[in-house]
Amino acid sequence: MAFSVQHVRAIAITLPIIATLAVAARFYVRKLKKAKYGADDWTILTSLILTWALTGIVLRGTVIGVYGGYHPPTARVDAGMIVMTKFHFSLWLMAIACVGMIKISVLLLYRRVFFAERIFYIYCTCLCVAVALWATGFFFARVFMCGKDVSLFWKGFAIYKRKCVIYPISNGFGISDIITDALVVISPIPIVWRLRLPKLQRAGVVGMFALGFLSTAAGAARGYIVLSANHEARKIPVHPVVLGTNVAVWSVIEITMAVIAACLVTLRPLVSGEHVKVLTRRIKSAISLLLLRSSSSRLSRDGSTDLRNGEDSDSNQHHDKEQYFESGSESSARV
């Protein structure tokens, strides 16, 4: 699938904005509930900052022709290969950092919510350490996949194909990303299902946790694209713009969906009865204030218009009187 420049820009702007609103709503709920900001909140905020950094790379890439547009498969390396591979290199590093930070944030949230479940608390702690080591390992593996000379990666396809460990790292990250996603998303579901809640409400909570699978699906799509491209590269290389665009778009989708899913569980108080009433009252008050200001402004404009009309009328009457007395004087003079 080839994404046009317009499609890439639309995805790279819209989804991060929605993710930003989700994080802002999460911090608003914490303030509303007078709860302390925890490590899970600060890590998701860090993830959002990294997401916007990744988005900046993608948007800049659409400006200089690195991302977006259709190019047929070719074995020829374009003149702009150095610029393209530098962008891909930066994008991969940012994506690995984002994915790792989001997973750690979700696990810290689990520790905060299910602190009474001691075994699960220990499990989340161990998994959090494992995810941190996993992300750090793949980050540096990606940096040094060509050895100490990092610049070999953007010196041409033939060079880095011969001297860099590309396929094992890309394929390994794609597969392990899906596995760690599944471990993070599935882990709290058995505990939630044991809670003494109405079945419908329990299913709703489980559904909110399971929304993380949307991010897993996007990550699986990106992994499939990379695996297919690596397989086909042994025959006829996929054009780097097409491959880079697909990886960039699905990375943005995966990361933003993960941020949104990580925040949805914390936003439940916003849809509870009391908070909905408070929010509705605030919206009504804001609308009433706007209408009142608009009405006051209109009345002020109308009053100014009436005053000007009154002044014009007085001026006309005064002018008529002057003409009357002047005509009277002339008549007297003629007599």
C-alpha positions, 0 to 999 in steps of 0.5 A: 500500500502506497500512502500519498503525501496528503495521507501521511500528513493527515495521519501524522497530525490528526492522531498525535493531536487526539493522543495529546487530548487523551493525555491532557484529559488524564492529567485533568482527571488526576487534578479533578480527583485530587490524586497525586501524579504518579510515575505512570503519568510522567512516563506517558507524558514523556511518551507523548513528547517522543511521539511528537518528535517522531511526528516531526521527523515524519512531517519533515520527511514529507517536505523533502520527499522522503515519505509519501508518494508512489514509486515502483520497485527498483534496484537502483539507489537514488541520489537522495539515499543518504538523506532517506536512510538518515531519516529511517535511522532516526525514525526507528530509534524514536519508535523503539524509545516510544514503544518501550516508554508506553509499555513501561507506563502501562505497567506502572499504571497496573502497579498503581491500580492493582497494588493490593494484588501482591503477586500481580504487583511483583509480576508487573515489576519484573515485566517492567524491568524486562521491557526496559531491558528489551527496549534499551537492547534493541535501541543500541542494537539499532544504533550499532548494527553496522558496528562502530562506524554508524555512518555505514548505514547510510552509505548505500544499500550494497554497503550496509547490506554486506556489513550491517546486521539488518534483517535479524534486528528488524525482524526480531524487534517486530516479532518481540514487539507483538509478544511484549504487547500481548503480555502487557495487554492480557495480564490484567484481564483475569484480575479484572474479570474476578472483580465483584462488578456487574457483568456489563460493567466488568466487560466494559473495564476489560474492553478498555484494557483490551483496546491496547490490541489496536496498538498491537494490530498496528505494530503487527502491520508494521512488522509484516511490512518490514518482514515482507520487505526484507524477504523481497529485498533479496530479489528486487529491493522495494523502493526506499520511499515506499518502504520508509513511508509504510513503516513511518505511517504504521509506527505513528498509528501504533504509537498514538493508539498505544498512548490513547489506549493507555489513557482510556482506563484513567478517563472513566471518571469523566463519563461517570454521572456526577462528573458528566453533570459538572461538565455539562453545567460548565459547558452551559455556563460557558455558552451562556457567558458567550451569549451574554457577551454577544448580546451586550456587544450587540446592544452596545453597537445598537446604542451607539448607532441610536446616539449617532442618529440622534446627534444627526437629527439634532444637527439637522434641526439646528441647521433648519432653524438657521435656514429659517432665521436667515430666510426671515432676515432676508425677507425683512431686508426686502421689506 
